[in-house]
Amino acid sequence: MKTTTWLVAACLAASLPAHAQVFKPIEVKDQELAQLRGKYVMPGRIISFGIVMSSTWQNAAGDRIGATTTLQVQQNVIKPQFYVSMTGENGSGNAPGRGNGLVNGGAGLVNTTQGVTQSVRAAGDNNSAYNDVAINVREASQVADAGVPQGQVLAAGTTLSTSNNAGTLSVSNSGSGIQMAIQANNNQGQSLQRLADGGLLQATTLLGGSNAVSNLTQLNVVLRDNLPSAGALNCNLDQLKGLRVSGY
């Protein structure tokens, strides 16, 4: 590491409060620096983190099935848990005709891709499919207590399921990720949403007609807004200015 970098690190360390002096500058290898992206956030500034996943399927008869999975982590949460709320309603009672569509290709997207994968394969008419991922970051001085979470606890290694005229829905927790799967009745198709192994998958296959499918995932982060005062920041800058007399 260059002498300039060492001096800057030492100066910043000297400006920290007494209880933070345990942090000492260490050399970071070039290979590690090459992997850094974006801005940093100190762990103590994150006061709330949450995940909301929802999947729904509605067929031509108005039969609807869906579920929402939530995880909320706050400072007062001792053991984070996933909670599942399932919904469903039967429509007109006239079951749609059997889907006779045929989809070729694309099946490999389910198990061979990394990162965020969104797929819609359709072999029917008048269908709509919606995949969306949202990341919401805001600042606040505090977060209101979320209270008692709604729904059933989804413990690691368990699966919750339900069914109605629209189809069968299952939500599972493998321990390394969450999966929401819908198998529509009468061969209308299926949808899958999975958050696991550092990636997110949203996939829908439509084999019938007039179906409406939705897969949504939201990541919600709340950052503490009490940033360092202007005086503290100026103090740090004044110490850095002292390096100029040495030619750095």
C-alpha positions in Angstrom: 0.0 0.0 0.0 1.3 3.5 -0.8 2.5 5.8 1.9 -0.2 8.3 1.1 -2.9 5.7 1.7 -1.4 4.8 5.1 -1.3 8.4 6.2 -4.9 9.0 5.2 -6.0 5.8 7.0 -4.1 6.8 10.2 -5.5 10.3 10.1 -9.0 9.0 9.9 -8.4 6.5 12.7 -7.2 9.3 14.9 -10.4 11.2 14.4 -12.6 8.3 15.6 -14.2 8.3 19.0 -12.3 6.6 21.8 -14.5 3.5 21.7 -13.8 3.1 18.0 -10.0 3.2 18.3 -9.9 -0.6 18.2 -10.1 -0.3 14.4 -6.7 -0.2 12.9 -5.7 0.3 9.3 -4.8 -2.8 7.4 -3.5 -3.4 4.0 -6.1 -4.3 1.4 -4.8 -6.3 -1.6 -5.4 -5.1 -5.1 -7.4 -8.2 -5.9 -9.9 -7.4 -3.1 -10.1 -3.8 -4.1 -11.0 -4.8 -7.6 -14.1 -6.6 -6.3 -15.5 -3.5 -4.5 -18.5 -1.8 -6.1 -20.8 1.1 -5.1 -21.0 2.9 -1.7 -20.6 1.5 1.7 -23.1 1.5 4.6 -22.0 1.1 8.2 -23.8 -1.8 9.9 -25.2 0.3 12.7 -27.0 2.6 10.3 -29.3 -0.1 9.0 -32.3 -0.1 11.4 -34.7 -2.2 9.4 -34.5 -4.8 6.6 -37.4 -6.7 5.1 -38.3 -9.0 2.2 -41.8 -9.4 0.8 -42.5 -12.0 -1.9 -46.0 -12.6 -3.4 -47.3 -14.9 -6.2 -50.9 -15.0 -7.5 -52.7 -16.9 -10.3 -56.2 -16.1 -11.6 -57.8 -18.1 -14.4 -60.5 -17.3 -16.9 -63.3 -18.3 -14.5 -62.1 -15.8 -11.9 -60.7 -18.5 -9.6 -57.7 -17.0 -7.8 -55.0 -18.4 -5.5 -52.0 -16.6 -4.0 -49.6 -16.1 -1.1 -47.4 -13.5 0.5 -44.2 -14.3 2.3 -42.6 -11.7 4.6 -39.4 -11.4 6.6 -38.8 -8.3 8.8 -35.6 -7.7 10.7 -35.4 -4.8 13.2 -33.3 -4.0 16.2 -35.8 -5.6 18.5 -36.2 -8.8 16.6 -34.5 -11.7 18.4 -35.0 -14.5 15.8 -36.0 -13.5 12.2 -38.7 -15.7 10.8 -40.5 -16.0 7.5 -44.3 -15.7 7.7 -46.8 -16.8 5.0 -50.3 -15.5 4.4 -52.3 -17.4 1.8 -55.4 -16.2 -0.1 -57.8 -17.6 -2.6 -61.3 -17.4 -3.9 -63.4 -19.3 -6.3 -65.0 -17.5 -9.2 -68.0 -18.3 -11.4 -67.6 -22.0 -10.9 -67.3 -22.6 -14.7 -63.9 -24.3 -15.0 -61.8 -23.2 -18.0 -61.2 -25.7 -20.7 -58.0 -27.7 -20.5 -55.0 -25.9 -21.8 -53.5 -27.5 -24.9 -50.5 -25.2 -25.4 -47.0 -26.6 -25.9 -43.9 -24.7 -24.9 -40.5 -25.8 -26.2 -37.2 -24.5 -24.7 -36.4 -22.3 -21.8 -36.7 -25.0 -19.1 -33.0 -24.7 -18.3 -33.5 -21.1 -16.9 -34.9 -22.6 -13.7 -31.8 -24.3 -12.5 -28.8 -23.1 -14.5 -28.9 -19.3 -14.2 -27.4 -17.0 -11.5 -28.4 -13.5 -10.3 -31.9 -12.3 -11.2 -33.7 -14.4 -13.8 -37.2 -13.5 -15.1 -38.9 -15.7 -17.6 -42.4 -15.9 -19.2 -43.2 -18.7 -21.7 -46.7 -18.5 -23.2 -48.5 -20.9 -25.5 -52.0 -19.5 -25.0 -54.2 -16.5 -25.8 -55.2 -13.4 -23.8 -52.8 -14.1 -20.9 -50.9 -11.6 -18.8 -47.8 -12.3 -16.8 -46.0 -9.8 -14.6 -42.6 -10.3 -12.9 -41.1 -7.4 -10.9 -38.3 -6.8 -8.4 -38.2 -3.6 -6.3 -35.5 -2.3 -4.0 -36.8 0.4 -1.6 -34.3 2.3 0.5 -35.3 5.2 2.7 -34.1 7.1 5.7 -35.8 7.6 9.0 -34.9 8.4 12.6 -36.7 5.3 13.8 -39.0 2.5 12.6 -42.4 1.9 14.0 -42.8 -1.5 15.7 -44.2 -3.9 13.2 -46.1 -5.7 15.9 -47.1 -9.4 15.7 -46.4 -10.6 12.1 -49.4 -11.9 10.1 -49.6 -15.5 8.8 -48.0 -18.8 9.6 -44.4 -19.3 10.5 -42.4 -20.9 7.7 -39.6 -22.7 9.6 -36.5 -24.1 7.8 -37.2 -27.4 6.1 -41.0 -27.0 6.1 -43.6 -26.5 3.3 -47.0 -24.9 3.5 -49.6 -25.5 0.8 -53.2 -24.8 -0.2 -55.5 -25.5 -3.1 -58.8 -24.4 -4.7 -60.4 -24.2 -8.1 -57.5 -22.2 -9.5 -54.8 -24.7 -8.6 -52.3 -25.7 -5.9 -49.8 -23.4 -4.2 -46.9 -24.4 -2.1 -44.4 -22.3 -0.1 -41.3 -24.0 1.1 -38.2 -23.1 3.1 -35.2 -25.2 2.2 -33.0 -23.5 4.8 -31.0 -21.8 2.1 -33.9 -20.1 0.4 -37.6 -19.5 -0.1 -39.7 -21.0 -3.0 -43.3 -20.2 -4.0 -44.8 -22.5 -6.6 -48.2 -22.6 -8.3 -49.6 -25.4 -10.4 -52.7 -24.2 -12.1 -55.6 -26.7 -12.7 -56.7 -28.0 -16.1 -53.2 -27.7 -17.5 -53.3 -23.9 -17.5 -49.6 -23.7 -16.6 -47.4 -23.0 -13.6 -45.4 -20.3 -11.9 -42.3 -20.4 -9.7 -40.6 -17.7 -7.6 -37.5 -18.6 -5.7 -35.0 -16.5 -3.6 -32.0 -18.7 -2.8 -28.3 -19.2 -3.4 -27.7 -15.5 -3.9 -30.1 -15.2 -6.8 -33.8 -14.6 -7.6 -35.9 -16.5 -10.1 -39.3 -15.6 -11.4 -40.6 -18.0 -14.0 -44.1 -18.4 -15.5 -45.3 -21.0 -18.1 -48.8 -20.4 -19.7 -50.4 -23.3 -21.5 -54.1 -22.1 -21.5 -55.9 -18.8 -22.1 -57.1 -15.7 -20.2 -54.9 -16.3 -17.1 -53.4 -13.5 -15.1 -50.1 -14.2 -13.2 -48.0 -12.1 -10.9 -44.7 -12.6 -9.2 -43.4 -9.8 -7.0 -40.4 -9.4 -4.7 -39.5 -6.3 -2.7 -36.4 -5.6 -0.6 -37.0 -2.8 1.9 -34.2 -1.1 3.8 -34.5 1.7 6.3 -31.3 3.7 7.1 -30.8 5.8 10.2 -30.9 9.5 9.1 -28.8 10.9 12.0 -25.6 11.5 10.0 -22.5 13.0 11.6 -22.8 16.7 12.3 -21.2 19.3 10.0 -18.7 20.1 12.8 -17.4 16.5 13.0 -17.0 16.3 9.2 -15.1 19.6 9.1 -12.8 18.4 11.8 -11.9 15.3 9.8 -11.3 17.5 6.7 -9.1 19.9 8.6 -6.9 17.0 9.7 -6.6 15.8 6.1 -5.6 19.3 4.9 -2.6 19.0 7.1 -1.2 16.4 4.7 -0.7 19.0 2.0 2.3 20.6 3.7 4.1 17.3 3.3 3.4 17.3 -0.4 0.6 14.6 -0.4 
